Every structure is written in structure tokens, then in C-alpha cells.
Amino acid sequence: MHIHCALGIPCPYEQVYHALKVESCSVPTDRGTVAISLEEDVLMVEVETEDVSSLRASLNTWLRLVNEAIEVAHLLSESEHI
């Protein structure tokens, strides 16, 4: 079975895309793939896996990575305005 999930996450920081793109190219598993793209201010994360367990693990990992990267970018942008 092939499972495909695409998420669009609002993200006004292009740096987040560049940081995560590097990570998406080095995913160390043969159970799935991840593709990252940036469309306007929306970060697209597309995950393909062979089973539901892999999908859950991949989504948990990528949602956590995206969240942390956006938080860091936000903090950095605020510190530039001080």
C-alpha cells in the first residue's frame, strides 16, 4: 500500500524552507520519502510511506522540525527589530 500525505503550513520565513530542504534530502529510511517546497508563504511538506505506522512517525518528525524551525526564525526576526 502506498500512502501520500501533503500538508500546507503557513510560513513567512524562506530560511525555514532552505533549512528543511537540506534535511529532506538526507532522510535515512527506505520506508518513505519527504519532499519540501515553498509556495508563496506556504511550506508544503509531502510524505509518502508504505504503511500507516511510518506515516505517523514521519509526520510527527516533520511537524516537530517545522514547528521548531519556524519558532527559531520568528525569534531571530524579532531580535533584529530590537
Secondary structure by P-SEA (a helix, b strand, c coil): cbbbbbbbbbbccaaaaaaaaaaaaccccccbbbbbbbcccbbbbbbbbccaaaaaaaaaaaaaaaaaaaaaaaaaaaaaac
